[in-house]
Amino acid sequence: MTTDAARYDDRGEVPLGGYAALASVFAAGAGTFALLARRRGVRLPQDVPPWDVALLGAATYKTSRLLAKDKITSFVRAPFTRRADEGEASEVMDEPRGSGFRRAVGDLVSCPFCVAAWTAGALVCSYAAAPRLTRLVCGGFGALTVADWLQYAWTATQETVEG
């Protein structure tokens, strides 16, 4: 008998049920935040200035890379992934392991693009509830993002000069 997952990817390796569970957790988290915020009288901002969007974006970028690629956060990913390779700038390349929900979580935590949606969600909720604190935290992660770019620029300059 062919399962829905097998019809989806021809090998049956895509953990659609796990993905559905993760999407449900994300939606439930957003819904819970919305209900709690409403009950506590949190007033949402009228608008989000472009500089806050840029700050949230830089922080989302950095937190997603920290969670998905940093050596030090390997302990978070280890139950769901295995180390496949070393990447540039001391980042690691993990690949998901297992099947079902475990595999789905492994897919999530090893992909900075996937983790970014979750970190952006958390930062936006934080911004709605405590904008000043969130700007400060995002400023710190934004500074790390700029530092990363400067490190890459320095390395590229050194490689060009040494040639």
C-alpha positions in Angstrom: 0.0 0.0 0.0 1.4 3.4 -1.0 1.3 6.1 1.7 0.5 9.8 1.1 4.2 10.6 1.9 5.4 8.1 -0.7 3.1 9.6 -3.4 4.5 13.0 -2.4 8.2 12.4 -2.9 8.4 8.9 -4.6 10.5 7.5 -1.8 8.3 8.2 1.2 11.0 10.1 3.1 9.2 13.4 3.5 7.7 13.5 7.0 4.4 15.3 6.1 2.8 14.4 9.4 5.8 15.8 11.3 5.6 19.0 9.2 1.9 19.3 10.0 2.6 18.9 13.7 5.3 21.6 13.6 3.1 23.9 11.7 0.3 23.3 14.2 2.7 24.1 17.1 3.7 27.3 15.4 0.1 28.3 14.7 -0.9 27.4 18.3 2.0 29.5 19.7 1.0 32.5 17.6 -2.7 32.1 18.6 -1.8 31.6 22.3 0.3 34.8 22.2 -2.5 36.7 20.5 -5.1 35.6 23.2 -2.7 36.3 26.1 -1.8 39.7 24.7 -5.4 40.6 24.2 -6.3 39.5 27.8 -3.4 41.5 29.2 -4.3 44.6 27.2 -1.2 44.6 25.1 -1.6 47.4 22.6 -0.2 46.6 19.2 1.8 49.3 17.5 -0.1 51.4 14.9 2.8 50.7 12.5 6.2 49.2 12.4 8.8 51.7 11.2 11.2 50.5 8.5 14.2 50.7 10.8 12.5 48.3 13.2 11.8 46.0 10.3 15.5 46.1 9.4 16.5 45.5 13.0 14.1 42.6 13.4 15.4 41.2 10.0 19.0 41.4 11.1 18.2 39.8 14.4 16.2 37.1 12.7 19.0 36.4 10.3 21.6 36.1 13.1 19.4 34.0 15.5 18.5 31.6 12.8 22.1 31.1 11.8 23.1 30.7 15.5 20.4 28.0 16.0 20.9 26.1 12.8 24.6 26.4 12.1 26.7 27.3 15.2 28.9 24.7 16.7 27.9 25.8 20.2 24.2 25.2 19.7 24.9 21.7 18.4 23.4 20.3 21.6 20.0 21.7 20.6 20.1 20.0 17.2 21.9 16.7 18.2 18.8 14.7 19.1 17.4 15.4 15.6 20.5 15.7 13.4 24.0 14.4 12.7 27.1 16.3 11.8 27.6 15.9 8.0 30.4 18.4 7.4 32.2 21.6 8.5 31.1 24.8 6.8 32.7 28.1 6.3 33.5 30.4 9.2 33.3 27.5 11.8 29.7 26.8 10.9 28.5 23.2 10.7 26.5 21.3 8.2 24.0 19.0 10.0 21.6 16.7 8.3 18.3 15.4 9.7 18.1 11.9 11.1 15.3 9.5 12.0 11.8 9.5 10.6 8.5 11.0 11.3 8.4 13.9 13.8 12.1 13.5 14.7 13.0 13.9 11.0 10.7 16.9 10.7 12.4 18.6 13.6 15.8 17.7 12.2 14.8 19.3 8.9 13.6 22.4 10.8 16.6 22.9 13.1 19.3 22.2 10.4 17.9 24.9 8.0 18.5 28.5 8.8 15.8 29.6 6.4 13.3 27.3 8.2 14.4 28.4 11.7 14.1 32.1 10.6 10.3 31.9 10.4 10.2 30.7 14.0 12.7 33.2 15.3 10.9 36.0 13.4 7.6 34.9 15.0 9.1 35.0 18.5 10.8 38.4 17.9 7.5 39.9 16.5 5.6 38.7 19.5 8.3 40.1 21.7 8.2 43.4 19.8 4.4 43.6 20.3 4.6 43.0 24.0 7.9 44.8 24.9 9.2 46.9 22.0 12.0 48.7 23.9 13.4 45.4 25.2 13.1 43.7 21.9 14.8 46.6 20.1 17.7 46.2 22.6 18.0 42.5 22.0 17.6 42.9 18.3 20.3 45.6 18.4 22.7 43.1 19.9 22.0 40.5 17.3 22.1 43.2 14.6 25.6 44.1 15.9 26.6 40.5 15.6 25.3 40.4 12.0 27.4 43.5 11.1 30.4 41.9 12.8 29.9 38.8 10.7 29.8 40.8 7.5 32.9 42.7 8.5 34.7 39.4 9.2 33.8 38.1 5.8 34.9 41.4 4.2 38.2 41.3 6.1 38.8 37.7 5.0 38.0 38.5 1.4 40.4 41.5 1.5 43.2 39.4 2.9 42.7 36.7 0.3 42.7 39.4 -2.5 45.9 41.0 -1.1 47.7 37.7 -0.5 46.4 36.4 -3.8 
